[in-house]
Amino acid sequence: MDADRAIAIIETVLPPKSLNPVQIQIVRGVIAGQSYQQIVTTAKTGSELDPHDRQLAKNYQLGYVKETGAQLWQLLSQKLGQKVTKSSLAAVLLWYSKQPEFKLDDRARSVRARSDLDRQLATNLETDARFFGRMEELATLTDWCLYERCQIVFLIGMGGMGKTTLAGEIVRKCGGYFDRTIWRSLLNLPPVTELCGDLLQCLSVQPLSELSNSLDGQIELLIAALKRDRCLLVLDNVESILEGQVQSGQYLPGYEGYDRLLRALGELPHQSCAILTSREKPHTIARSQIVSPQLVRSMTVAGVTAGAGHQLIQAYGCPQLPAQMWQKVHAHYAGNPLALKIATITAIEMTGGGEKMLALYSLMESGQLQFQNIDDILHRQFERLSEIEQQLVYWLAIEREPASGTELRSNLLLNQTVPCEIISALQSLSRRCITTCLDGGWSLQPVTLAYVTGRSITRFVAELLPPLAAEPPADLQDRFVHLNTYGIMKATAKDRLRPIQIQSILRPILGRLVSSWGTRERIGDHLRGILAQWQTLTPIPPGYLAGNILNLLIEIDPNRAIKDLNCSLLPIRSAYLVDATLHRVNFTAATFDRSLFTQRSSELFSANNHVSDELGVDLDRRQQISAREAETIYSLDVNRPQNPSLSIDRPYEQMNITGVTGLPPEQIQALKLLGAIED
């Protein structure tokens, strides 16, 4: 007698679903003639189990297996009227199978056949059957589904992380322990009553002639079926029924009934398990995790490990990469299996494969290597974000390092968004797996950072280029909305970050403009024209436009591009004017916000000491001037006569700062020392 037939006979004797995975393993071992110790050893290291199942069985202990076997023999003895022991199991089952009353349960056979069919369907949903790593995740999920009897297991993660693949692997590993396995995708937005009707037809012992039109009635029947049979239900692509461009977790209009269905699956008693995959978490699941934390579990599916990722790309034809190089590639794509697969296949197409692929590494490291298929995944996820979520993501791309909610809010125009809205939006981004938070700092994964940066650069360039002749005139505020809402760089950024912002954002923008205009001189003329147009607005809206234009002009030529420029009346935010030559620039009545003018304090301090010695200035009469809020410099009393023969670098010669606001008096004094004037 083989083990499968023995198990089938036992299932006709005992109540449905009585055999648990440990008992099944014991029956298989006993039929194979193994001792209890051999059964334990086989479960942990035996060749007939794959590494995943051995990991699940690592907690099997000899005493536990013996006790479980003894309980099973006692139960079978009571049901069969014959003494069943480990040594007599096969003989007793053979005897029972020859009795007139013995008959394999037709319903059990049909259930098993249907389960096998549905598992095959679920496995075939993944066209690529190769599976790498995830041993810890598989062990945890199997514990939840089989041993801890969770009713809902929710898999959440960014697109491409392998949620569907992981669910398929769980079906393949654990489906045999359930009476039925059903896989349904919500990608095509089935109405909840249609889905419930479909599930009821699959779970019904006999075909249903009529179904209740009431959702509550259908849910009641469904829960009853899930009580009767132990089923493994997979609902894939749950994000499809959630609304985009609003805070995460809200259902599409007309799909609110899924709230009742998911709540019933998670909170009403039954013996089945539903695995859900999604890019964001519905409010229903978040609430059910609080109400029934033992029955509803959630796992964030992150990237694969470096080792598994390296196996994956090699399976698709990538040569083995040097360890340090691979670590950076893995970190760039955050271990996203689909992104690694796309990058590998596309790189092979671009280079022909082999060692030639390594030539692309420098492009990836500099953020210049983005693949269209990966961008498509990120585009779909970005488009689901609400307006405030998109603003925060854009600013995280500008920050280039983890930023607190307070820092992000300070970047927004006029700080119109209240703190609680920022917190809610950041939490929503986290539930969508867009951001990560560590020690209070929010950030983007490298591949997401590269995508959002590229998206932002494209919008900056589109607004800076002149409109096509065929296009109707647009309102200036509508035309320059991105340019005025976001900074190309942050003047007050840390010294180590500012060059990164310039290299990653400002220079690529300028490079694209050069490719369209041909020369930097023409670009400079066009940018100055944009400032002149902006000055015609009444009132001039606050924002980053003027600061962005100034930063671009300084990058074109810090010594000449801004000379004689009229910047009067402009709100100037985040302009980095350090070391720029601003001769005769007119800042009359301009409003400055987070902009930097003066040179480093150490340079001014050294120069002023030299001047003081030459002129014999009383040191007690010096004025302390703050060039930056965190630094202190000393300058000459600007009212004292100065030695005309003494050479002092005056980068702000004749720069008009009459009526400026936003600068403290001591900084105005420092600017006047360097050549600025007030009428």
Secondary structure, DSSP 8 states (H G I E B T S, - for coil): --HHHHHHHHHHHS-TT---HHHHHHHHHHHTT--HHHHHHHHHH-TTS-HHHHHHGGG--HHHHHHHHHHHHHHHHHHHSS---TTTHHHHHHHHHTSTT----HHHHHHHHHHHHHHHHHHHTSS-------HHHHHHHHIIIIIS--SEEEEE--TTS-HHHHHHHHHHHHGGGSSEEEEEE-TT---HHHHHHHHHHHH-SS--S---S-HHHHHHHHHHHHHHS-EEEEEE-GGGGB-SSSSTT-B-TT-THHHHHHHHHHHS--S-EEEEEESS--HHHHHHHHH-TTTEEEEE-----HHHHHHHHHHTT-----HHHHHHHHHHTTT-HHHHHHHHHHHHHHH-SGGGGGGGHHHHHTT----HHHHHHHHHHHHTS-HHHHHHHHHHHHH-S-B-HHHHHHHSGGG-S-HHHHHHHHHHHHHTTSEEEETTEEEE-HHHHHHHHHHHHHHHHHHHS---TTS----HHHHTHHHHHS-SS-TTS-TTTHHHHIIIIIHHHHHHHHHHHSSHHHHHHHHHHHHHHHTTSSS---SSHHHHHHHHHHHH-TTTTTTT-B-TT-EEES-B-TT---TT-B-TT-EEES-B-S--HHHHHHHHHHHHHHHT--GGG-EEEEEETTEEEEE--TTS---TTS----TTTT-B-TT-BSS-HHHHHHHHHTT-B--
